[in-house]
């Protein structure tokens, strides 16, 4: 299979067929390991078990993040009052997009800063499609000058409100949607908007379009727990022509691999950064991404005319990133009707030289030839990273034992987010 080498071109995806014309998208635990002699395998250390979850109290306004490799119930946007905060004003609405839109529109910036929680009664919300041409279920709503987000979540807890098909939100600002399970969500021009503590059947994508700038869009404990055979990338980070997406985050998230169906030719990535616009400033923290056919992270490449050149392009912080070959060995056998991967690649693309960063992470599989900035306490299973992926700082820790890790090692580090597990942490 040929590597994808994205610099300024758009990679076409089924989910983004119409984006070429409109969007064209694209606290920390330490391992306490000895500093190795550069180029020599260090002693293998047992992975640290994630710290216990902090339960907080029902009346708390914040919840301290506990470092983990995936969801543990503590990852939450700092600009949003905690879902258990009893001091905020609550507004109950029917399970209907129109009612939700009206409730958000009725909140001004001062009210949002004081705390507003819109609670949705049990039911199912209809999706209207998640391509750039799909009608938005919510559009042009939210306080643009507030410092705190409005919270929108089910009144009766996780599992009582779902979205039954792909859905697109456009120009929604300053709103956090939490514990609303979906199919496939596209957030278009949704600055300072977040989706938290929810399962997605197919994925979630962030995009900047219509010559807009998107900042501080967030995904917190977004879980795609089931492997599948498909031709679409589940997660996306994209900018259309003349648009910018920057300073966004995936935190406490988890994605199972996507396998390519027999007979298909698509390159499938777990998360892809791309577009004819300018995309960068993505942080992946406390997250586990199991690789899809091509890789777990397709990071594309910076454009020469990017006005934000010289700022962080990608930061991997306390996360696990694997190839699909590792995913098969660790947790996800090849499903019926799917191809077995011929590559063992964790990260593809070049990003911006010197503006890629990694801290306290595990990378299983090869990395496309790239130049990294600061790399600290990060283990790699591929010795090729020592030569093909130059760094500053401590540099990579090559750990050949990682290539032999199986289910037991991964289970200790990153629990499978079953519904029972999620119900226990999202309450």
C-alpha positions as CSV (number, residue, x, y, z in Angstrom):
1,X,0.0,0.0,0.0
2,X,1.3,3.5,-0.8
3,X,1.6,6.0,2.0
4,X,-0.7,9.1,1.8
5,X,1.4,12.2,1.5
6,X,-0.8,15.1,2.2
7,X,0.7,18.6,2.0
8,X,-2.0,21.0,0.6
9,X,-4.3,18.6,-1.2
10,X,-7.6,17.3,0.1
11,X,-8.1,13.6,0.6
12,X,-11.5,12.7,-0.6
13,X,-13.8,10.8,1.7
14,X,-17.3,9.5,1.3
15,X,-18.4,11.6,4.2
16,X,-17.0,14.8,2.6
17,X,-17.8,14.4,-1.1
18,X,-19.4,17.8,-1.2
19,X,-16.7,19.5,0.9
20,X,-14.3,20.0,-2.0
21,X,-16.5,22.9,-3.1
22,X,-17.7,24.1,0.2
23,X,-15.6,22.9,3.1
24,X,-12.8,20.6,1.9
25,X,-12.1,19.5,5.5
26,X,-10.0,17.9,6.6
27,X,-2.3,16.1,36.3
28,X,-0.1,14.0,34.0
29,X,1.0,10.6,35.2
30,X,4.7,9.7,34.6
31,X,6.1,6.3,33.8
32,X,9.1,6.7,36.2
33,X,11.3,5.0,33.7
34,X,15.1,5.4,33.6
35,X,16.6,7.6,30.9
36,X,18.0,5.3,28.3
37,X,21.2,5.6,26.4
38,X,20.1,7.1,23.0
39,X,19.6,4.4,20.5
40,X,19.7,1.5,23.0
41,X,16.6,-0.3,24.3
42,X,15.8,0.8,27.8
43,X,14.7,-1.7,30.5
44,X,11.1,-2.5,30.0
45,X,8.8,-1.1,32.7
46,X,5.4,-2.3,33.6
47,X,2.7,0.2,32.4
48,X,1.2,2.2,35.2
49,X,-2.4,1.5,36.0
50,X,-4.6,4.6,35.6
51,X,-5.3,6.6,38.7
52,X,-8.7,6.0,40.4
53,X,-11.6,8.1,39.2
54,X,-12.4,11.1,41.4
55,X,-16.2,11.0,42.0
56,X,-16.6,14.6,43.2
57,X,-20.0,15.6,44.6
58,X,-23.4,16.3,43.0
59,X,-23.1,20.0,43.9
60,X,-19.6,20.5,42.7
61,X,-18.9,23.2,40.0
62,X,-15.7,21.6,38.7
63,X,-14.2,18.1,38.5
64,X,-10.4,17.6,38.6
65,X,-9.1,15.7,35.6
66,X,-7.5,12.3,36.4
67,X,-4.9,11.2,33.8
68,X,-5.9,8.1,32.0
69,X,-5.8,6.4,28.6
70,X,-9.4,6.9,27.6
71,X,-12.6,7.8,29.4
72,X,-12.8,7.7,33.2
73,X,-15.5,10.3,33.9
74,X,-13.2,13.2,34.8
75,X,-12.6,14.8,31.4
76,X,-14.7,17.9,31.0
77,X,-14.3,21.3,29.3
78,X,-13.0,23.9,31.8
79,X,-15.4,26.5,30.4
80,X,-18.5,24.4,31.3
81,X,-20.1,24.0,34.7
82,X,-20.0,20.3,35.8
83,X,-23.1,18.4,35.0
84,X,-23.8,17.9,38.7
85,X,-23.6,21.6,39.6
86,X,-26.9,22.5,41.4
87,X,-26.2,26.2,41.5
88,X,-26.9,26.8,37.8
89,X,-30.3,27.7,36.3
90,X,-32.0,24.7,34.7
91,X,-34.4,24.8,31.7
92,X,-36.2,21.6,30.7
93,X,-37.1,21.1,27.0
94,X,-38.7,18.5,24.8
95,X,-36.5,16.1,22.8
96,X,-36.8,18.3,19.7
97,X,-34.1,20.3,17.9
98,X,-36.4,23.3,17.5
99,X,-37.0,23.4,21.2
100,X,-33.3,23.1,21.9
101,X,-32.4,25.8,19.5
102,X,-35.0,28.2,21.1
103,X,-33.7,27.5,24.6
104,X,-30.1,28.2,23.6
105,X,-31.1,31.4,21.8
106,X,-32.9,32.6,24.9
107,X,-29.6,32.6,26.9
108,X,-27.5,35.8,26.9
109,X,-23.9,36.0,27.7
110,X,-24.4,37.2,31.3
111,X,-26.8,34.3,32.0
112,X,-24.4,31.8,30.4
113,X,-21.6,33.1,32.6
114,X,-23.8,32.6,35.7
115,X,-24.5,29.0,34.6
116,X,-27.3,27.6,32.5
117,X,-28.1,23.9,32.0
118,X,-30.7,23.0,29.3
119,X,-32.0,19.5,30.1
120,X,-33.6,17.4,27.4
121,X,-36.5,15.1,28.2
122,X,-36.1,11.5,27.1
123,X,-36.5,10.7,23.5
124,X,-34.8,10.4,20.1
125,X,-33.5,13.3,18.0
126,X,-33.5,12.9,14.2
127,X,-30.4,13.3,12.2
128,X,-30.5,15.1,8.8
129,X,-27.1,14.1,7.4
130,X,-23.5,15.0,8.3
131,X,-22.0,16.2,5.0
132,X,-21.3,19.9,4.2
133,X,-24.5,20.1,2.2
134,X,-26.7,18.6,4.9
135,X,-29.2,20.9,6.7
136,X,-28.0,21.7,10.1
137,X,-30.0,20.5,13.1
138,X,-28.8,23.6,15.0
139,X,-27.5,26.7,13.3
140,X,-26.2,30.2,14.2
141,X,-27.0,30.0,17.9
142,X,-25.1,30.4,21.2
143,X,-23.6,33.4,23.0
144,X,-20.4,34.5,21.2
145,X,-19.1,36.7,23.9
146,X,-19.7,34.6,27.0
147,X,-16.9,33.1,29.0
148,X,-18.8,30.0,30.1
149,X,-20.6,27.5,27.9
150,X,-24.3,26.6,28.1
151,X,-24.6,22.9,29.0
152,X,-27.1,20.8,27.1
153,X,-27.6,17.2,28.3
154,X,-30.4,14.6,29.0
155,X,-32.5,15.4,32.0
156,X,-32.6,11.8,33.0
157,X,-29.0,10.9,32.4
158,X,-26.8,9.1,29.9
159,X,-28.7,6.8,27.5
160,X,-32.1,8.6,27.7
161,X,-31.4,10.9,24.7
162,X,-30.0,9.7,21.4
163,X,-29.6,10.9,17.8
164,X,-30.8,8.3,15.3
165,X,-28.7,9.4,12.3
166,X,-25.9,11.6,11.1
167,X,-26.3,15.2,12.2
168,X,-24.5,18.5,11.4
169,X,-24.3,21.6,13.6
170,X,-23.2,24.8,12.0
171,X,-22.1,28.1,13.7
172,X,-23.0,26.9,17.2
173,X,-20.9,28.9,19.7
174,X,-20.3,28.4,23.4
175,X,-22.4,25.3,23.9
176,X,-21.4,22.0,25.5
177,X,-23.4,18.9,24.5
178,X,-23.0,16.1,26.9
179,X,-24.1,12.4,27.3
180,X,-26.1,12.5,24.1
181,X,-25.1,9.5,22.0
182,X,-25.0,10.0,18.3
183,X,-24.3,8.3,14.9
184,X,-22.0,10.7,13.1
185,X,-21.6,14.3,14.2
186,X,-20.1,17.1,12.1
187,X,-19.3,20.3,13.9
188,X,-19.0,23.1,11.3
189,X,-17.6,26.4,12.5
190,X,-18.4,25.6,16.1
191,X,-15.8,27.6,18.0
192,X,-15.8,27.1,21.8
193,X,-18.3,24.3,21.4
194,X,-17.8,20.9,22.9
195,X,-19.3,17.4,22.8
196,X,-18.6,15.4,26.0
197,X,-19.1,11.9,27.5
198,X,-21.0,10.3,24.6
199,X,-20.8,7.3,22.4
200,X,-20.7,7.7,18.6
201,X,-21.7,4.8,16.3
202,X,-19.6,6.2,13.4
203,X,-17.6,9.2,14.6
204,X,-17.2,12.9,15.1
205,X,-15.6,15.5,13.0
206,X,-14.6,19.2,13.4
207,X,-14.4,21.5,10.4
208,X,-13.9,25.1,9.5
209,X,-15.5,26.4,6.3
210,X,-16.9,29.4,4.5
211,X,-13.6,31.3,5.1
212,X,-14.1,31.2,8.9
213,X,-11.7,30.6,11.8
214,X,-12.6,27.9,14.3
215,X,-11.0,27.8,17.7
216,X,-11.4,25.8,20.9
217,X,-13.7,23.1,19.6
218,X,-13.5,20.1,21.9
219,X,-14.3,16.4,22.2
220,X,-14.2,15.0,25.8
221,X,-14.6,11.3,26.4
222,X,-16.1,10.7,23.0
223,X,-16.2,6.9,22.6
224,X,-16.4,4.8,19.4
225,X,-16.1,1.4,21.1
226,X,-17.0,-1.1,18.3
227,X,-14.7,-2.1,15.5
228,X,-16.3,-2.2,12.0
229,X,-15.6,-2.6,8.4
230,X,-16.1,0.7,6.6
231,X,-14.5,3.1,4.1
232,X,-14.9,6.3,6.2
233,X,-12.6,7.8,8.8
234,X,-14.5,8.1,12.1
235,X,-12.7,11.2,13.3
236,X,-11.8,14.3,11.3
237,X,-10.1,17.7,11.7
238,X,-10.4,19.8,8.6
239,X,-10.3,23.2,7.1
240,X,-11.8,24.4,3.8
241,X,-10.3,26.9,1.4
242,X,-9.6,30.2,3.1
243,X,-10.6,28.8,6.5
244,X,-8.6,28.0,9.7
245,X,-9.1,25.4,12.5
246,X,-6.8,25.7,15.4
247,X,-6.4,25.1,19.2
248,X,-8.9,22.2,19.4
249,X,-8.7,19.1,21.6
250,X,-9.7,15.4,21.8
251,X,-9.4,14.5,25.5
252,X,-10.2,11.3,27.3
253,X,-11.4,9.8,24.0
254,X,-11.4,6.2,22.7
255,X,-11.7,4.8,19.2
256,X,-11.8,1.2,18.1
257,X,-10.3,0.5,14.6
258,X,-12.0,0.7,11.3
259,X,-11.2,-2.1,8.9
260,X,-11.4,-1.8,5.1
261,X,-14.0,-4.0,3.5
262,X,-12.9,-6.7,1.1
263,X,-12.8,-5.2,-2.4
264,X,-12.5,-1.6,-1.3
265,X,-9.4,0.6,-2.1
266,X,-9.9,3.5,0.4
267,X,-7.2,4.5,2.8
268,X,-8.9,4.5,6.2
269,X,-7.5,6.5,9.2
270,X,-8.9,6.7,12.7
271,X,-8.4,10.5,12.8
272,X,-7.4,12.5,9.8
273,X,-6.2,16.2,9.6
274,X,-6.7,17.6,6.2
275,X,-8.1,20.3,3.9
276,X,-7.3,23.1,1.4
277,X,-7.4,25.6,4.3
278,X,-5.1,25.8,7.4
279,X,-5.4,23.2,10.1
280,X,-3.2,22.8,13.2
281,X,-3.1,23.2,16.9
282,X,-4.7,19.8,17.6
283,X,-4.1,18.3,21.1
284,X,-4.8,14.6,21.8
285,X,-4.7,14.0,25.5
286,X,-5.5,11.0,27.8
287,X,-6.8,9.2,24.7
288,X,-6.5,5.8,23.1
289,X,-6.8,5.5,19.3
290,X,-6.5,2.1,17.8
291,X,-5.3,2.3,14.2
292,X,-7.5,1.8,11.2
293,X,-6.2,0.3,8.0
294,X,-3.7,3.0,7.1
295,X,-2.9,4.4,10.5
296,X,-4.4,5.9,13.7
297,X,-3.4,9.5,12.9
298,X,-3.1,10.9,9.4
299,X,-1.7,14.4,10.2
300,X,-1.4,15.7,6.7
301,X,1.0,18.6,6.3
302,X,1.2,22.4,6.8
303,X,0.7,24.7,3.9
304,X,3.5,27.1,3.0
305,X,1.1,30.1,3.3
306,X,-0.3,29.1,6.7
307,X,-0.5,32.4,8.7
308,X,0.1,30.4,11.9
309,X,3.3,28.7,10.8
310,X,5.7,28.2,13.7
311,X,3.0,27.3,16.3
312,X,2.2,23.8,17.5
313,X,0.8,21.6,14.8
314,X,0.0,18.4,16.8
315,X,0.5,17.5,20.5
316,X,0.1,14.0,21.8
317,X,-0.1,14.1,25.6
318,X,-0.4,10.9,27.7
319,X,-2.1,8.9,25.0
320,X,-1.9,5.5,23.3
321,X,-1.7,5.5,19.5
322,X,-1.5,2.2,17.6
323,X,-1.3,0.7,14.2
324,X,-4.1,-1.6,13.0
325,X,-1.8,-4.6,13.3
326,X,-1.4,-3.8,17.0
327,X,-5.2,-3.4,17.4
328,X,-5.7,-6.9,16.0
329,X,-3.1,-8.3,18.4
330,X,-4.4,-6.4,21.4
331,X,-8.2,-6.4,21.2
332,X,-9.9,-6.4,17.9
333,X,-9.7,-9.4,15.5
334,X,-10.3,-8.8,11.8
335,X,-14.1,-8.8,11.3
336,X,-15.7,-11.0,8.6
337,X,-15.6,-9.3,5.2
338,X,-12.7,-7.1,6.0
339,X,-9.1,-7.0,4.8
340,X,-6.1,-7.8,7.0
341,X,-3.7,-4.9,7.1
342,X,-0.4,-5.1,5.3
343,X,1.1,-2.1,7.1
344,X,2.1,-1.5,10.7
345,X,1.8,2.3,10.8
346,X,0.7,4.4,13.7
347,X,1.1,7.9,12.3
348,X,1.2,9.1,8.7
349,X,1.9,12.6,7.3
350,X,4.6,15.2,8.0
351,X,2.7,18.0,9.8
352,X,5.0,20.9,10.2
353,X,8.7,20.1,10.9
354,X,9.6,21.0,14.5
355,X,6.0,21.6,15.5
356,X,5.0,18.0,16.5
357,X,5.2,17.2,20.2
358,X,4.8,14.1,22.3
359,X,4.7,13.6,26.1
360,X,4.2,10.5,28.3
361,X,2.7,8.5,25.5
362,X,2.9,5.0,23.8
363,X,3.2,4.8,20.0
364,X,2.7,1.3,18.6
365,X,3.8,0.9,15.0
366,X,5.9,3.0,12.6
367,X,5.8,6.8,12.1
368,X,6.0,8.5,8.7
369,X,9.3,10.3,8.2
370,X,8.9,13.6,10.1
371,X,10.7,16.1,12.3
372,X,9.4,16.4,15.8
373,X,10.0,19.1,18.4
374,X,10.1,18.3,22.1
375,X,9.5,14.6,22.8
376,X,9.5,13.5,26.5
377,X,9.0,10.1,28.1
378,X,7.4,8.6,25.1
379,X,7.9,5.0,24.1
380,X,7.8,3.6,20.6
381,X,7.7,0.1,19.4
382,X,9.5,0.8,16.1
383,X,13.3,1.3,16.2
384,X,12.9,3.3,12.9
385,X,11.6,6.3,14.9
386,X,15.1,6.8,16.3
387,X,16.4,7.6,12.8
388,X,13.4,8.6,10.7
389,X,11.7,10.9,13.3
390,X,14.3,13.3,14.7
391,X,13.4,15.1,17.9
392,X,14.6,17.6,20.5
393,X,14.4,17.0,24.2
394,X,14.8,13.5,25.6
395,X,13.9,11.8,22.3
396,X,12.1,8.6,21.8
397,X,12.4,5.6,24.1
398,X,12.6,2.5,21.9
399,X,10.9,-0.4,23.7
400,X,11.0,-3.6,21.7
401,X,8.8,-5.4,24.2
402,X,5.9,-3.2,23.1
403,X,5.8,-5.3,19.9
404,X,4.8,-8.3,22.0
405,X,2.1,-6.6,24.0
406,X,-1.2,-8.5,23.9
407,X,-4.6,-8.2,25.5
408,X,-3.4,-8.4,29.1
409,X,-1.0,-5.4,28.8
410,X,-3.6,-3.3,27.1
411,X,-6.3,-4.2,29.5
412,X,-4.2,-3.0,32.4
413,X,-3.6,0.4,30.7
414,X,-6.8,1.1,28.8
415,X,-10.0,-0.6,29.8
416,X,-12.5,-1.5,27.1
417,X,-15.3,1.1,27.4
418,X,-18.2,-1.3,27.6
419,X,-21.7,0.1,28.3
420,X,-21.4,-1.1,31.9
421,X,-18.1,0.8,32.3
422,X,-19.5,4.0,30.8
423,X,-22.6,3.8,32.9
424,X,-20.5,3.6,36.0
425,X,-18.3,6.7,35.1
426,X,-21.0,8.9,33.4
427,X,-23.4,9.2,36.3
